[in-house]
Amino acid sequence: MEYTSPDEVAVCNLASLALPKFISIGKDGKKYFDHEKLYEVTKVVTRNLNKVIDVNYYPVPEARKSNFRHRPVGLGIQGLADTFILLRMPFDSPEAKGLNEDIFETIYFASMETSMELAKINGTYETYEGSPVSKGLFQFDMWGVTPKSGRWNWKELKEKVNKYGVRNSLLVAPMPTASTSQILGNNECFEPYTTNIYTRRTLSGEFVVVNKHLMKDLIRLGIWTDGMKNRLIAANGSIQNMPDIPQNLKDLYKTVWEISQKVIIDLAADRGAYVCQSQSMNLFLQEPNFGKLTSMHFYAWKKGLKTGIYYLRSKAASSAIQFTVDKSQLNGDKPDTAIEDVDSKKLQQEAIICSLDNPDECEACGS
């Protein structure tokens, strides 16, 4: 973990990997996750972040001192939920659980190997001696976990690290990506979709956004109509109670409110064996109370998580997006009737700025 002391201020040197970009199509025409491609890109990003430390601007000397002494980098992800959807894996399925762990094993291996290669050329970071990795302990060793995929040669890498050391004290730190994931059209970091329809506030106004994957699936089935849009809005983005939508899609498009928070914590713990910094894990409760929160904290602690929670999210009492619903279509699907325009006068317009009111939009803690 990074730390701040009287003579040092910790610095985050972050970049996120857009996981949907690593989905390829095999010779059999089926989609698969390309770990080899992820490995190659991770190595490039690790080298780039290491270079950022040398050329960056530091607002205070304590920040520069910390960065040059420990040389931490933080690799994270965005679009994990999109990846699961594209591979037809429900977020709470065993297949998603296995892929989640495999992805982070690949990222950790590639970044550790690259850091070793940099140390071979430039030497280890200043405070390397005495660190766990200098004693031959990788992150998964401290978790008591053995990598399962069999994809990477950890034994050989450990031998090289013991010989040359590593250039960076920290390598993996899954961060929030609220702003940056919008650029590539991905869902945030490693979170499930909060809803399948929402409003996006910008300086230009408010816009209704639909889960693009769900929309494509409903178009393919021939049931994406104005009536369906209205029903989706009225259900706050949930499709679980819509009888004309197949069960396999209901499983695939569960929102975070329809997934057990134990699943979120379990996935975080599975990837935690390959996360040498920590991860910004949000938890979601419709009606939070001290009992539920305490239970989640202790469960996360028992699973070995370094960070028990980042933000606790709760549901708003009402939704402004409901103003867009055509009430006449809720009981029947009329394909020729257009959805009502959003009445912008009824929706509060806010400038998107870095503030306590919009903490997730802050570029400083995103990637």
N, C-alpha and C positions, 0 to 999 in steps of 0.2 A: 504493500500500500504506500502511496505517496504521503508525505507529511509536511507540515509547516512548523518551523522553529524560529527563535528570535533572529537568526542570521540567514534563514532560508525561507523562500516562498515557493510552494509547489506549483508546477506548471503542467498543464495538460497539452500534449502534442497529439492531436486526434485525427483520425480518418476512418470513414465507414465504408464497408464493402457492400455493394448493391447485389444481394444474393440472387435475385431473379435473372441477372445477367449470366449466371453460371449454369442455367438450365439448357441442356443440349438435347438433340434428337438423335437417337441411335439408329443403326442400320435397320432395325426392326420397326422403325417409325414411332417408337415410344420415347417419351421424355425421360431424362435422367439428370441427376445432379452431377456436374462435371468437377470432381475434386481436383483433378490435375490442373484444370484452368484456374481454380480458386488458389491452388498452391502457387502457381506462377505469378498471379496478380498480387497475392499477399507479399511475396518476396519483393516485388517492385515497390509497393506501398511502404513496406518496412524500411527500405533503403531511403526512400524519399522523406519519410518522417524523421529519420536519423539526421538527414541533411538539414531539415528545417531547424533543428536545434542549433546548428552552427550559424545559420544565416538569419535567424529570427531577430525581431526587435523586442527588447525587454524594457518594460516601463520602470522597473526598479532593479537595482543591482542584486538584491536578494533572490529575485526570480532567475536571473542569469546564473548566479552561483549554483542554485539548486539544479537547474537544467544541465549545466556542464558537469557537475559532480556525478549525477545519477543517470543522466541521459534516458529518461523514461519516454516511451512512446505508447500510444493507446489505439489499438486496432479494434474497431467495432463493426456492427453490421446494420443494415436496414433491409426491410422487405422480407423478413422471415415468414410472416403470415402469407404474403404473396407467393412465396416459394412453395409453401405447403399446398396452397390452393392450386397452383399450376401443375403440381405433381399429384393432385387429387388425394391429398392426405389431410383428413380433419385435424385440427390443431391439437386435439386431445387423444389422438390415435397412437398406437405403439410405433407405427411407421414414422410419424413426425418426431416422436421421442428419440428414435434411433438416429434420424438424420440430423437433428439438432446437435447431438453429441458428436457425430462424425464431422460436421462442419467446423466445430470449434477445435477438434483435434487437428484438423488440417491447417487451420489458421495458426494455432499454437506451434505446430511443427515447422511450418514455413517461416514464421517470424523468428523462431528460435534459431533455426538453421542460418537464416540471413544475418542475424545478430552475431552468430559465431563467425561467419565469414568476414564480417566487418571488423571484428576483434582480431582476427588473424592478420588483417592489414594495418589497422590503426591502434590496436591494443584494447584492453578492457576499459570499462568505465571506472572512474576514480575510486569508488567505494565498493568495488567488486569483491575484494577479499573479505571473507567472513559471511558473505551472503549465502542463502540456501543453495543456489545454483553452483556456487564455487565449491560446495561440498558434495556436488553430484546429485542434489535433490531438485527435481523438476516440480512444477506445481501439482501434477497428479500424484507424485510420490507423497506429498504432504497431505493429500486427501485420502491416501490409501487406495488409489484407483489404478488399475492396469488398462491402458488403451485397448479397446476391443476390436477395432476395425481390421487390424493387420495390414493396413494400407501403407504405413510409414515405418522406416527402420529406426526406431527409437534407440536401440542399443548402440548403433554406429554413431548417431548424433550425440549421445551422451559421452562417448569416448572422445569425440572431437571437441566438445565443450570443455571436458576435463583438461584437454591439452591446450586449447586456445582461449577459453573463456568466452564471454559475450560482451557486446558493445553497449547494451542497454539493460537497465535494471528492471524495467517492466515492459511488457509487449502487448498484452490484450486487455482491453477495458471497454466492454460494450456500453456505449453512451446513448443518451436520448438523441433522436434525429428529427425532431419536430419540424424544423425549417428545411434542413438539407434533403430529407427524403421526398419533399414536395417537388424538388427539381427533377428527379427521375421518376416521379409518379409512384413511389412505393409507400407501403404502410410503415409506420414508425418502428425503428430498431427491431426488437425481438418480440414485440407485443402482438396480441390478436387484434383484429379489427374491433374498434369500440362500437361501431354501428355500420350498417350498410348504406346509410344515407345521412348526410350531415351538411351543415352550412360552413362555408369558409369565408372568414372576414379578411378583407384586404383594404387598402386605401381607396380602391375603386368601388367598394360596396360589398354586399353579401351575395354569395353564389351557392346554389344547391349542388352538391357533389354526390354521385352514386358510386358504390363499389363497382369498378369497371369489370371485374371478373364475374360478379353476379349478373350484371347487365348482359354480358356476352352469353352466359349460360341460359338466361331467360329468353334472349332473342333466339338462340339456337332451338329452344323448345317451343318457340312461337307464342309465348305468354307475356312478353314484355310490351305492355300497353299502357295507356294513360291511367286506366283503372288500377293496374298493378302499381304504378308509381304512387298513386294516392293512398293505396292500402299500405305500401311500404312506409310512407311518411307517417300515416296514422299509427302504425305499429312501432314508431321510433326506430326504424331500421332493422327490425327483426322479421324473419320469415318463418319462424317456428310454428305459428298458428295459421299458416296459409295452406289449406288442403290441396290446392292444385299444384303445389311445388313438391317434387319427389323428395323422399327421405334422405337420399344420398347428398342432395344439395343442402338440405337443412343441417346435416352433420357438418358439411364442408364450410358453411357460412354462419356458424354460430358466432355471436358477438362475445366480447369479453365478459358481458353480464350473464351469459348463458354457459360459461365454462367455469368449472370449479377452480378457485384460486390455488388449491393444492397443485393443480396441473401447472400453473404459472411458476410456483415455487419449485416444483420437481424439475421442470425444464431448466430453471436457473441453476439448480444444484448439479444437474447432469453436466451442464456446460462449465460450471464453476471449477471443475478439476483442470480446466485448460485456460482459466482466466486468472492471470497473475496479478492484475490490479483488482478491480471489483466491477460490478455492473449496476446500472441504474434501473432497478426493477420496480415498476409501479404495480400496485395492487388495487383492485376494484371491488367496492362494496356498494350496493344500492342504498342500504341503510346502515351505515357504520355505527358501531358502539364499542365500548371499551372491551367487552368480552370477546367479540369477534377479532378485534385488532390484536389483543393480547395473544389469542390463540394462533393467529397467523405469524406473529413475531416469534413465538416459541417454536412453532413448526419450522420456520426458516432457520432459526438458530440451531435446532437439532439436526437439520440437513447440512449444516456447515457453511451457510452463506455468510460472507463478510459484511454485506450490507443487507439488513433485514427488510428495508423498504426505502424507496426514493420518494415517490408521492403516493398518497392514498387518494384514489379517485372515488367520488360518489356521484350519483345521478342528480341532475337538476330537477327541481320540483315540477317545472313545466318546460316546454320546448317551443321556442319562437318559430321553428320550422313548421309547426302545425298550422300557421296562418296560410300556408300554401295548399292545404288539403281541399279538394273538391268533395264536400260531404255527400253529394248526390251519387258519387261513384263507389262509396265504401261497401255497399251491399251487392254491387254488380259491376261487371267489367264492360265498359262501353268504349271500344277501341277508337271511335271517331271524336271523342270529347277530349279537348286539350286540357292539360293541367293549368290551374290558375297561375297567373304571374305572381311572383313574390312582391308583396307590397313593401317596398323599401322604406316607406315612411314609418312603418310599424316596427322596423328592425333597427336596433341601435347600431350606429356605425362607429367603429373604433379604429384608430390608427394602430398598426402593428409595430410596437416598439419594445425594446428590452426594458421590462419593468417587473415589479413584483406581481402585477396583475396578469402578465403574460410570461411566466418564467420559462415555459418550454420554447418560446420563440427566440430565446437568447442565443446568439451565435457563439458566445464564449463557452457554453457547455454543450454545444452540439458538435457535429463533425463536418 
